[in-house]
Amino acid sequence: MELGATGATVYVTGRTTREQRSEIDRPETIEETAELVTAAGGQGIAVQVDHLEREQVRALVERIDAEQGRLDVLVNDIWGGELLFSWSDKLWEHSLDDGLRILRLAIDTHIITSHYALPLLIRKPGGLVVEVTDGTVEYNASNYRVSFFYDLAKVSVTRMAFAQAKELAEHGGTAVSLTPGWLRSEMMLEHFGVTEANWGDALANVPHFAISETPAFVGRAVAALAGDPEVNRWNGESLSSGRLAQVYGFTDLDGSRPDAWRYLVEVQDAGKPADVTGYR
């Protein structure tokens, strides 16, 4: 939606359509998202793609080439492992099938997509790859992300961005990893039994949720990067929505600039009472 607000043409991909849901069984669809992009001022185009199926990804890129003749920005934000990982099982206790499926969903999908998309992206200098993950490289380097498979999945995406940055540099391209903070996604809101309209009610049980942000915040981070003629200064870096908000001046929908990763280290992980003063 935030790319659409800049007038961009956005190909919205995924497995869930109005006629067919993935095993995640969420009601949100690629058609709905594409319509939101168009309503925001861009052109949203929904294409059903399973990013583990290389021929589907190849066909997607060929379609973009035929219809647009170029690819300026690849937002590699493929996941789908929410229902597979366990927060309590150790590596040797965890379902191995589920664990390996998580890695396929979180890592192989990104590799397959970049493999087919990058030749189109580097056709003209200035292309941007945004690998979306959970956690900055600094935070993930010093914090175990509770589950072996989740930890490995999210750290790997950051490293993929770093590696692509090295390979894209000679072609005038840029690759970064980008993390939102504590995201008020539809699934997270549902988990806490609230909506975006009354999300503050969740603070009674989860006080640190006060630092959370809407999906628009990280979307605005992507749009800011895409519109920066000097975006190459970030090549290979691990970025967060909160950090980029300080640089580019965008805000969340409520006008705030939540700096979640600094908050998590200095307040939540330090065992201090929830207090977002100075952090949003």
C-alpha positions as CSV (number, residue, x, y, z in Angstrom):
1,M,0.0,0.0,0.0
2,E,2.8,2.4,0.9
3,L,4.5,1.8,-2.5
4,G,1.2,2.3,-4.1
5,A,0.9,5.7,-2.4
6,T,4.0,6.7,-4.3
7,G,2.3,5.7,-7.6
8,A,4.2,2.4,-8.0
9,T,3.0,-0.6,-9.9
10,V,3.1,-3.5,-7.4
11,Y,2.9,-7.1,-8.2
12,V,1.3,-8.7,-5.1
13,T,2.2,-12.4,-4.9
14,G,1.3,-15.3,-2.5
15,R,-0.7,-18.4,-2.3
16,T,-4.0,-17.3,-0.9
17,T,-6.7,-16.0,-3.3
18,R,-10.4,-15.4,-2.8
19,E,-10.9,-18.9,-4.2
20,Q,-8.1,-20.8,-2.5
21,R,-6.4,-20.5,0.9
22,S,-2.9,-21.8,1.9
23,E,-2.5,-24.0,4.9
24,I,-2.1,-20.8,7.0
25,D,-5.8,-20.4,6.5
26,R,-5.9,-16.6,6.8
27,P,-8.7,-14.6,5.2
28,E,-6.4,-11.9,3.7
29,T,-5.9,-12.4,0.0
30,I,-3.6,-11.2,-2.7
31,E,-6.5,-9.6,-4.6
32,E,-7.5,-7.6,-1.5
33,T,-4.0,-6.4,-1.1
34,A,-3.7,-5.4,-4.8
35,E,-6.9,-3.5,-4.5
36,L,-5.6,-1.6,-1.5
37,V,-2.5,-0.7,-3.5
38,T,-4.6,0.7,-6.3
39,A,-6.8,2.6,-3.9
40,A,-3.7,4.1,-2.4
41,G,-2.8,5.6,-5.8
42,G,-0.7,2.9,-7.5
43,Q,-1.5,-0.1,-9.6
44,G,-1.9,-3.4,-7.8
45,I,-1.6,-6.6,-9.7
46,A,-2.4,-9.9,-7.9
47,V,-0.5,-13.0,-9.1
48,Q,-0.9,-16.3,-7.3
49,V,2.6,-17.7,-6.8
50,D,4.0,-20.4,-4.6
51,H,7.6,-19.2,-4.2
52,L,8.9,-22.7,-3.6
53,E,7.8,-23.6,-7.1
54,R,10.5,-22.3,-9.3
55,E,8.5,-22.5,-12.6
56,Q,5.8,-20.3,-11.0
57,V,8.4,-17.8,-10.0
58,R,10.0,-17.9,-13.4
59,A,6.6,-17.3,-15.0
60,L,6.0,-14.3,-12.7
61,V,9.3,-12.7,-13.6
62,E,8.7,-13.3,-17.3
63,R,5.3,-11.7,-17.0
64,I,6.7,-8.6,-15.2
65,D,9.3,-8.3,-18.0
66,A,6.6,-8.6,-20.7
67,E,4.3,-6.1,-19.1
68,Q,6.7,-3.6,-17.6
69,G,10.1,-4.2,-19.2
70,R,11.9,-3.7,-15.9
71,L,11.9,-4.4,-12.2
72,D,13.0,-1.6,-9.8
73,V,12.3,-3.1,-6.4
74,L,12.1,-6.6,-5.1
75,V,10.6,-6.9,-1.6
76,N,11.5,-10.4,-0.6
77,D,9.0,-10.9,2.3
78,I,8.1,-14.5,2.0
79,W,7.4,-16.5,5.2
80,G,4.5,-18.9,6.0
81,G,6.1,-20.8,9.0
82,E,3.9,-19.3,11.7
83,L,2.1,-22.5,12.5
84,L,5.1,-24.8,12.3
85,F,7.6,-23.7,14.9
86,S,7.5,-24.4,18.7
87,W,8.7,-21.9,21.2
88,S,9.3,-24.6,23.8
89,D,10.8,-27.6,22.0
90,K,14.6,-27.9,21.8
91,L,16.2,-28.9,18.4
92,W,16.2,-32.6,19.3
93,E,12.5,-32.4,20.5
94,H,11.2,-30.3,17.6
95,S,9.5,-32.0,14.7
96,L,12.3,-32.4,12.2
97,D,9.8,-32.3,9.2
98,D,8.3,-29.1,10.5
99,G,11.7,-27.6,11.2
100,L,13.0,-28.3,7.7
101,R,9.8,-27.0,6.2
102,I,10.3,-23.7,8.1
103,L,13.8,-23.4,6.5
104,R,12.4,-24.1,3.1
105,L,9.6,-21.5,3.6
106,A,11.9,-18.9,5.0
107,I,15.1,-19.4,3.0
108,D,14.6,-21.4,-0.1
109,T,11.7,-19.2,-1.2
110,H,13.9,-16.1,-1.0
111,I,16.7,-17.8,-2.9
112,I,14.5,-19.0,-5.7
113,T,12.8,-15.6,-6.0
114,S,16.1,-13.7,-6.2
115,H,17.6,-16.2,-8.6
116,Y,14.9,-15.5,-11.2
117,A,14.2,-11.8,-10.4
118,L,17.7,-10.4,-10.2
119,P,18.5,-10.7,-13.9
120,L,15.6,-8.3,-14.6
121,L,16.4,-6.1,-11.7
122,I,20.0,-5.5,-12.8
123,R,19.1,-4.7,-16.4
124,K,19.2,-1.1,-15.4
125,P,21.4,0.3,-12.6
126,G,19.7,1.4,-9.4
127,G,17.7,-1.8,-8.6
128,L,16.8,-2.4,-4.9
129,V,16.3,-5.7,-3.1
130,V,14.7,-5.5,0.4
131,E,15.0,-8.8,2.3
132,V,12.4,-8.6,5.1
133,T,13.3,-10.4,8.3
134,D,12.8,-10.2,12.1
135,G,15.5,-8.5,14.1
136,T,18.5,-6.5,13.3
137,V,21.9,-8.1,12.8
138,E,23.1,-6.6,16.0
139,Y,20.1,-7.9,18.0
140,N,20.1,-11.3,16.5
141,A,23.8,-11.7,17.0
142,S,23.5,-11.5,20.7
143,N,20.0,-12.8,21.4
144,Y,18.7,-16.3,20.8
145,R,15.3,-16.1,19.1
146,V,13.7,-18.7,21.4
147,S,13.4,-21.5,18.7
148,F,16.4,-23.1,16.8
149,F,14.6,-23.1,13.5
150,Y,13.1,-19.6,13.9
151,D,16.4,-18.2,14.9
152,L,18.2,-19.8,12.0
153,A,15.5,-18.7,9.5
154,K,15.6,-15.0,10.5
155,V,19.4,-14.7,10.8
156,S,19.8,-16.4,7.4
157,V,17.7,-13.8,5.6
158,T,19.9,-11.0,6.9
159,R,23.0,-12.8,5.6
160,M,21.3,-13.3,2.2
161,A,20.9,-9.6,1.9
162,F,24.6,-9.1,2.7
163,A,25.6,-11.6,0.1
164,Q,23.3,-10.2,-2.6
165,A,24.7,-6.7,-1.8
166,K,28.2,-8.0,-2.7
167,E,27.0,-9.5,-6.0
168,L,24.8,-6.6,-7.0
169,A,27.3,-3.8,-6.3
170,E,29.1,-4.1,-9.7
171,H,25.8,-3.8,-11.4
172,G,24.8,-0.7,-9.6
173,G,22.2,-2.5,-7.4
174,T,21.5,-2.4,-3.7
175,A,20.4,-5.1,-1.3
176,V,19.5,-4.5,2.4
177,S,17.7,-6.5,5.1
178,L,14.8,-4.7,6.8
179,T,13.0,-5.6,10.0
180,P,9.8,-4.0,11.4
181,G,9.6,-3.7,15.2
182,W,6.8,-5.4,17.1
183,L,4.4,-5.6,14.3
184,R,0.6,-5.2,14.7
185,S,-0.2,-7.6,11.9
186,E,-3.6,-9.1,11.5
187,M,-2.4,-12.3,13.0
188,M,-0.8,-10.6,16.0
189,L,-3.8,-8.5,16.8
190,E,-6.0,-11.6,16.6
191,H,-3.6,-13.5,18.9
192,F,-4.0,-10.8,21.5
193,G,-7.8,-10.6,21.0
194,V,-7.8,-7.0,19.9
195,T,-8.2,-5.0,16.7
196,E,-6.2,-2.0,15.3
197,A,-8.9,0.2,16.7
198,N,-8.5,-1.0,20.3
199,W,-5.0,-2.5,20.3
200,G,-4.1,-0.6,23.5
201,D,-6.4,-3.0,25.4
202,A,-3.7,-5.7,25.0
203,L,-1.3,-3.7,27.2
204,A,-3.1,-4.9,30.3
205,N,-1.6,-8.4,29.7
206,V,1.4,-7.5,27.6
207,P,2.6,-4.0,28.7
208,H,5.6,-3.9,26.3
209,F,3.2,-4.2,23.4
210,A,3.1,-0.4,23.8
211,I,6.1,-0.1,21.5
212,S,4.3,-1.9,18.6
213,E,3.8,-0.5,15.2
214,T,1.4,-0.9,12.3
215,P,2.5,-2.6,9.0
216,A,2.3,0.9,7.4
217,F,5.5,1.9,9.3
218,V,7.7,-0.7,7.7
219,G,5.9,-0.1,4.4
220,R,6.9,3.5,4.6
221,A,10.5,2.4,5.3
222,V,10.4,0.4,2.0
223,A,8.9,3.4,0.1
224,A,11.6,5.7,1.5
225,L,14.4,3.4,0.4
226,A,12.8,3.0,-3.0
227,G,12.6,6.7,-3.5
228,D,16.1,7.5,-2.3
229,P,18.4,8.3,-5.2
230,E,21.3,7.6,-2.9
231,V,20.0,4.3,-1.6
232,N,23.3,2.6,-2.4
233,R,24.7,4.1,0.8
234,W,22.8,1.4,2.7
235,N,24.1,-1.5,0.5
236,G,24.6,-4.6,2.6
237,E,23.3,-3.1,5.8
238,S,20.7,-4.4,8.3
239,L,18.0,-1.8,8.8
240,S,14.9,-1.3,10.9
241,S,11.8,0.7,10.4
242,G,12.6,2.7,13.6
243,R,16.1,3.6,12.4
244,L,15.0,4.6,8.9
245,A,12.2,6.8,10.3
246,Q,14.8,8.9,12.1
247,V,16.7,9.3,8.8
248,Y,13.8,9.8,6.3
249,G,11.4,11.5,8.7
250,F,8.3,9.3,8.1
251,T,6.0,8.3,10.9
252,D,3.6,5.6,11.8
253,L,-0.1,6.2,11.2
254,D,-0.5,7.8,14.6
255,G,2.4,10.3,13.9
256,S,4.9,8.5,16.2
257,R,8.2,6.9,15.4
258,P,8.5,3.7,17.5
259,D,12.1,2.6,17.9
260,A,11.4,-1.0,18.9
261,W,14.8,-2.6,18.7
262,R,16.4,0.0,21.0
263,Y,13.4,-0.3,23.3
264,L,13.7,-4.1,23.5
265,V,17.3,-3.9,24.5
266,E,17.1,-1.0,26.9
267,V,13.7,-1.5,28.5
268,Q,12.1,-4.9,27.9
269,D,15.2,-7.2,27.9
270,A,16.7,-5.1,30.8
271,G,13.7,-6.0,32.9
272,K,12.4,-2.4,33.3
273,P,8.7,-1.5,33.5
274,A,7.1,-0.7,30.2
275,D,7.6,2.9,29.4
276,V,7.9,4.1,25.8
277,T,8.9,7.6,26.7
278,G,11.7,8.6,24.4
279,Y,11.2,5.5,22.2
280,R,8.2,6.6,20.0
